Amino acid sequence: MNTTTSTENLVGADKVMDVRTIPCSVKHGMIIKQWLELPVGDHFILLNDHDPVPLRYQFAAQWPDSFTWEHLVKAAAEVRVKITKLKPLTATVGEVAGSCGGH
């Protein structure tokens, strides 16, 4: 049984990463991994069932001025956020903690 987590099949040709069915215990790590692997200037659109405010705070704390976070849709059951990588990262990234803040 393959228990590895891959982000490859979560981002379609439309650049949407649908994480609505992903358990919170792994969701943040998968989203961050996808962003870390992006080339500078590229983006993906995060599709979630709630506004990922704790994740935005995590991005801001770990990678200030390295990303943009643009809400495209902010509805009760659907949130779409365009996350763009602005510059290369200079520090090595360690273990990424994950939490959906009670969601």
Secondary structure, 3 states (H helix, E strand, C coil): CCCCCCCHHHECCCCEEECCCCCHHHHHHHHHHHHHCCCCCCEEEEEECCCCHHHHHHHHHHCCCCEEEEEEEECCCCEEEEEEECCCCCCCCCCCCCCCCCC
